[in-house]
Amino acid sequence: MGSLSSPVLLVLFVASAAVIWYSGIKLSDTTDVLSERLHLGSALGGLILLAIATNLPEIAITASAALAGQLDVAVGNILGGIAVQTVVLAVLDAAGVRPRAPLTRLAASLVLVLEGVLVVVVLAVVVMGTQLPRDLSFARLAPAPLVIAVLWVIGLVLLDRAGRGLPWREGGDAPGAQPEPRGHSKDKKEKKATDQGVGTARAAAVFTAAAVATLVAGVVIERSGEEFFGRQGLSGVLFGATVLAAATSLPEISTGLTSTRLGDYQLAVSDIFGGNAFLPVLFLLAALISGKPVLPTAHHTDIYLTALGIVLTAVYITGLIFRPHRQYLRMGVDSIAVLVLYAVGITGLTTIAS
């Protein structure tokens, strides 16, 4: 990439972003169709298949960085992406909610609160893992990535159980929330695909093609973007935490807008929380590829971004519990708080990175 001119690098970056956006839409549609036809269940389908599908750019960047021995890039991409993907909920709140009401008011559910708690727990273990000595490993694996993966699996099992009903009034859903059950948009997508004659084999083929395109675009967007924005004076840390993280969050925006337009607000929030809980599992992938402990290589900027992700998630957990009624600038007060905190957090990050 270093031999290419800046205009060419910019074209590659924008083209890769467009591929990620379009592929994200196809991944969302085909994932929902396959989830329904293969009877994966709403919790498992949303938190495993869609979490992996929408995070394919991060998977590609993590694998590429680990192969190149650039573990700091892998760590920064994972942790920077969590904060940005949480901000995506503010975008969905402002652009996707109909009728006009705060997203967390319509999506309020104890299951979503549990998903948010899972994100916080996983990120807390990430912070703990960064403080462990680099020579602490078993069979070339540090304990923290293994613990994160185990906690994620346990969390999925508990969420799957919670999705089948909780011993609370209305099964854990708040009164006056979305009228249709969570995941109803998947049924609508599957019915539309059936009416159009889209078979399971065709859906799987489209899913595979979109996944491959997203993986390739993920690598290209990281390489071209880092080179281009580096030439503009943007440090690698700030590029990874802002521009790259925003670009790789495009699948979450496209899938979230699709869900909110269909009135499936709980699924939209679940996809974000599910993806954020999954991202730290990629530390295990990076460790397996590189054969080295990953988290102990984290910079203080990475720990800072992890804490920012925890704070932003906690704000939305609070919003799901208190269910704000009023809107300002077409958003709930929790979304406005998240935007302000993110802006303040990135401002603070510039002082650390410099």
matplotlib code that plots the C-alpha trace (Angstrom):
import matplotlib.pyplot as plt

x = [0.0, 2.9, 3.7, 0.2, -0.8, -3.1, -6.0, -5.8, -5.7, -8.7, -10.7, -9.8, -10.9, -14.2, -14.8, -14.1, -16.5, -19.2, -18.6, -18.8, -22.1, -23.8, -22.5, -23.7, -27.2, -27.0, -25.5, -28.3, -31.0, -29.5, -28.5, -32.1, -33.4, -30.9, -31.5, -35.3, -35.0, -32.3, -34.2, -31.3, -33.5, -33.6, -31.0, -28.5, -29.1, -28.7, -25.8, -23.7, -24.4, -25.2, -22.5, -19.9, -21.4, -21.5, -18.1, -16.4, -14.4, -13.0, -12.2, -10.4, -8.4, -7.5, -6.4, -4.3, -2.7, -1.9, -0.3, 1.8, 2.8, 1.1, -0.7, -1.2, -3.2, -5.4, -6.0, -6.8, -9.2, -11.2, -11.4, -11.9, -14.7, -16.8, -17.1, -18.1, -20.6, -22.3, -22.6, -24.4, -27.4, -27.6, -27.7, -30.5, -32.4, -32.2, -32.9, -34.7, -37.4, -41.0, -43.2, -41.2, -40.0, -36.6, -35.1, -34.6, -38.2, -39.5, -36.9, -36.8, -36.4, -34.6, -33.0, -31.3, -30.2, -28.5, -26.8, -25.5, -24.2, -22.4, -20.6, -19.5, -18.3, -16.3, -14.7, -13.8, -11.9, -10.1, -8.8, -7.7, -6.0, -3.9, -2.3, -1.1, 2.6, 3.5, 5.1, 2.0, 0.6, -0.4, 0.1, 1.0, -2.3, -2.7, -5.5, -7.5, -8.6, -9.7, -11.7, -13.3, -14.4, -15.7, -17.7, -19.1, -20.3, -21.8, -23.5, -25.0, -26.5, -28.0, -29.4, -30.9, -32.6, -33.7, -35.1, -37.5, -39.0, -38.0, -40.0, -41.0, -44.2, -44.7, -41.6, -39.2, -40.5, -41.6, -45.2, -45.8, -42.7, -42.7, -46.0, -44.6, -42.2, -38.5, -37.2, -40.5, -38.5, -36.7, -40.0, -41.0, -37.6, -37.9, -41.5, -40.4, -37.6, -39.9, -42.4, -39.6, -38.6, -35.2, -34.2, -32.0, -29.1, -29.3, -29.5, -26.4, -24.6, -25.4, -24.3, -21.0, -20.3, -21.2, -18.9, -16.0, -16.5, -16.6, -13.5, -11.5, -12.9, -12.0, -8.3, -8.2, -10.0, -7.5, -4.4, -5.4, -7.0, -3.9, -1.6, -3.8, -4.8, -1.3, -0.1, -2.7, -1.1, -3.6, -1.9, -2.5, -4.3, -6.8, -7.3, -8.1, -10.4, -12.4, -12.2, -11.5, -13.8, -16.6, -16.0, -16.1, -19.3, -21.2, -22.7, -24.1, -25.7, -27.3, -28.6, -29.8, -31.7, -33.3, -34.5, -35.8, -37.7, -39.5, -40.3, -38.0, -36.2, -35.2, -33.3, -31.5, -30.2, -29.4, -27.3, -25.2, -24.7, -24.2, -21.5, -19.7, -19.7, -18.3, -15.5, -13.2, -13.4, -11.3, -8.3, -8.3, -8.2, -5.2, -3.4, -3.9, -2.6, 0.3, 1.2, 1.8, -0.1, -2.2, -3.7, -0.4, 0.6, -2.3, -1.3, -2.8, -4.9, -6.5, -7.3, -8.8, -11.0, -12.1, -13.2, -15.0, -16.9, -18.0, -19.3, -21.3, -22.8, -23.7, -25.6, -27.7, -28.3, -29.6, -31.8, -33.3, -34.2, -35.5, -37.0, -36.8, -40.0, -38.9, -36.8, -34.3, -32.9, -35.0, -33.1, -33.6, -31.5, -29.4, -28.4, -27.5, -25.4, -23.6, -22.7, -21.4, -19.4, -18.0, -16.9, -15.4, -13.7, -12.2, -10.9, -9.3, -7.8, -6.1, -4.2, -3.1, -2.2, -0.1]
y = [0.0, 2.3, 2.6, 3.8, 7.4, 9.1, 9.4, 5.7, 4.8, 7.0, 5.3, 1.9, 2.9, 4.3, 1.4, -1.1, 0.8, 0.5, -3.2, -3.7, -1.7, -3.6, -7.0, -6.2, -5.8, -9.2, -10.9, -9.6, -10.8, -14.2, -14.8, -14.2, -16.5, -19.3, -18.8, -19.3, -22.3, -24.0, -23.4, -21.8, -19.8, -16.1, -15.8, -18.2, -16.9, -13.3, -13.7, -16.3, -16.3, -12.6, -11.5, -13.3, -12.2, -8.5, -8.6, -10.1, -6.9, -7.1, -10.8, -10.1, -7.2, -9.2, -12.3, -10.2, -8.2, -11.4, -13.0, -9.9, -9.9, -6.5, -7.5, -3.9, -3.2, -6.3, -5.1, -1.6, -2.6, -4.9, -2.5, 0.7, -1.0, -1.7, 2.0, 3.0, 0.1, 1.3, 4.7, 3.1, 2.7, 6.5, 6.5, 4.0, 6.0, 9.1, 7.6, 4.3, 4.5, 4.8, 6.0, 8.7, 7.5, 6.7, 3.4, 2.1, 2.9, 0.7, -2.0, -2.3, -5.9, -7.7, -9.9, -6.9, -5.7, -9.1, -8.8, -5.4, -6.9, -9.6, -6.9, -5.2, -8.5, -9.4, -6.0, -6.1, -9.4, -7.7, -5.0, -7.7, -9.6, -6.6, -6.5, -10.2, -10.9, -11.6, -15.0, -16.3, -18.9, -22.5, -24.3, -21.0, -19.4, -16.8, -17.4, -14.2, -15.0, -18.5, -17.0, -14.5, -17.2, -19.4, -16.4, -15.6, -19.2, -19.2, -15.9, -17.2, -20.2, -18.0, -15.6, -18.4, -19.6, -16.0, -15.6, -18.5, -16.6, -15.0, -15.4, -11.7, -10.0, -10.1, -12.4, -9.6, -7.2, -3.8, -2.8, -0.6, -1.8, -3.0, -4.7, -7.7, -10.2, -9.9, -11.4, -11.0, -9.2, -12.5, -14.2, -11.4, -11.7, -15.4, -15.2, -12.5, -14.8, -17.7, -15.6, -14.6, -18.2, -17.9, -21.4, -22.3, -23.2, -19.8, -18.0, -19.9, -19.0, -15.3, -15.4, -17.0, -14.6, -11.6, -13.0, -13.4, -9.9, -8.5, -10.3, -9.0, -5.5, -5.6, -6.2, -3.6, -0.9, -1.4, -1.3, 1.5, 3.6, 3.3, 4.4, 7.2, 8.7, 8.3, 10.5, 13.1, 13.1, 10.9, 8.6, 4.9, 4.9, 7.6, 6.1, 2.7, 4.1, 6.5, 6.2, 2.5, 1.5, 3.6, 2.0, -1.5, -0.7, -0.2, -3.7, -3.0, 0.2, -1.5, -4.4, -2.2, 0.2, -2.8, -4.1, -0.8, -0.1, -3.4, -2.4, -5.0, -2.6, -5.4, -7.2, -4.1, -3.5, -7.2, -7.2, -4.4, -5.8, -9.3, -8.1, -6.1, -9.2, -11.3, -8.9, -9.7, -13.4, -12.5, -12.2, -15.9, -16.0, -13.6, -15.6, -18.9, -17.3, -15.4, -18.0, -15.1, -13.5, -10.7, -8.7, -7.9, -6.0, -3.6, 0.1, 2.4, 3.8, 0.4, 0.2, 3.7, 2.6, -0.5, 1.7, 4.0, 1.0, 0.0, 3.5, 3.8, 0.3, 1.2, 4.3, 2.2, -0.4, 2.4, 3.6, 0.2, 0.1, 3.7, 3.9, 7.7, 9.1, 12.5, 13.1, 15.8, 16.1, 13.0, 10.9, 9.8, 11.4, 8.2, 8.4, 12.1, 11.2, 8.5, 11.0, 13.5, 10.9, 9.5, 12.9, 13.7, 10.3, 10.7, 14.1, 12.6, 9.9, 12.5, 13.8, 10.3, 9.3, 12.5]
z = [0.0, 0.6, -3.1, -4.0, -4.3, -1.7, -4.2, -5.0, -1.3, -0.6, -3.5, -2.1, 1.4, 0.2, -2.1, 0.7, 3.0, 0.3, -0.1, 3.7, 3.8, 1.0, 2.1, 5.6, 4.3, 2.5, 5.5, 7.7, 5.4, 4.7, 8.3, 9.4, 6.7, 7.6, 11.3, 10.9, 8.5, 10.5, 13.8, 15.6, 17.9, 18.3, 21.0, 19.4, 15.9, 16.9, 19.3, 17.4, 13.7, 13.2, 15.8, 13.7, 10.4, 11.2, 12.8, 9.8, 9.1, 12.6, 12.2, 9.0, 10.5, 13.6, 11.7, 9.3, 12.1, 14.0, 11.0, 10.5, 14.2, 14.7, 17.9, 19.0, 15.8, 16.6, 20.2, 19.2, 16.5, 18.8, 21.7, 19.7, 17.7, 20.9, 21.8, 18.3, 17.9, 21.1, 19.5, 16.6, 19.0, 19.1, 15.3, 15.3, 18.0, 15.8, 12.4, 12.8, 15.5, 14.4, 16.1, 17.6, 21.0, 22.6, 21.4, 24.9, 25.8, 23.0, 23.3, 27.1, 28.3, 31.1, 28.5, 26.9, 30.3, 30.8, 27.4, 28.4, 31.6, 29.6, 27.6, 30.9, 32.4, 29.3, 29.1, 32.8, 32.2, 29.3, 31.7, 34.1, 31.3, 30.3, 33.7, 33.7, 33.0, 29.4, 30.2, 31.9, 29.4, 29.0, 25.7, 24.1, 25.3, 28.0, 30.5, 29.8, 26.3, 27.4, 30.3, 28.0, 25.5, 28.4, 29.9, 26.4, 26.0, 29.5, 28.8, 25.6, 27.4, 30.1, 27.5, 25.5, 28.6, 29.4, 25.9, 26.5, 29.5, 32.8, 36.1, 35.9, 34.8, 31.0, 30.8, 31.4, 28.7, 29.8, 29.5, 26.5, 24.7, 21.0, 20.4, 18.4, 20.0, 19.6, 16.4, 14.5, 11.7, 11.0, 10.3, 7.9, 6.1, 5.8, 4.5, 2.0, 0.8, 0.5, -1.5, -3.8, -4.3, -2.5, -1.4, 1.6, -0.8, -2.5, 0.8, 2.0, -1.3, -0.9, 2.7, 1.8, -1.0, 1.2, 4.0, 1.6, 0.2, 3.8, 4.8, 1.8, 2.2, 5.9, 5.1, 2.3, 4.3, 7.2, 5.1, 2.8, 5.6, 7.8, 5.1, 3.8, 7.1, 8.4, 5.6, 6.8, 10.3, 12.1, 14.5, 14.3, 17.7, 16.7, 13.3, 14.7, 17.4, 15.2, 11.4, 11.1, 13.9, 12.3, 8.9, 10.2, 12.1, 8.9, 9.0, 12.4, 11.1, 8.1, 10.1, 12.9, 10.5, 8.9, 12.2, 13.5, 10.3, 10.8, 14.4, 15.9, 18.3, 20.8, 18.0, 16.9, 20.5, 20.9, 17.7, 19.0, 22.5, 21.0, 18.7, 21.4, 23.7, 20.9, 19.8, 22.8, 21.9, 18.9, 21.3, 21.4, 17.6, 17.6, 20.3, 18.3, 15.1, 16.6, 19.3, 21.7, 24.6, 23.2, 26.0, 27.8, 24.7, 25.1, 25.3, 27.9, 25.1, 24.6, 28.3, 28.1, 25.2, 27.1, 30.0, 27.6, 26.2, 29.7, 30.5, 27.2, 27.7, 31.3, 30.1, 27.8, 30.4, 32.6, 29.8, 29.3, 33.0, 33.4, 29.9, 29.1, 27.7, 26.3, 23.2, 22.4, 18.8, 18.0, 20.6, 24.1, 26.9, 27.1, 23.5, 23.9, 27.0, 25.0, 22.2, 24.7, 26.6, 23.4, 22.2, 25.6, 25.6, 22.2, 23.1, 26.1, 23.9, 21.8, 24.8, 25.7, 22.1, 21.6]

ax = plt.figure().add_subplot(projection="3d")
ax.plot(x, y, z, "-o")
ax.set_aspect("equal")
plt.show()
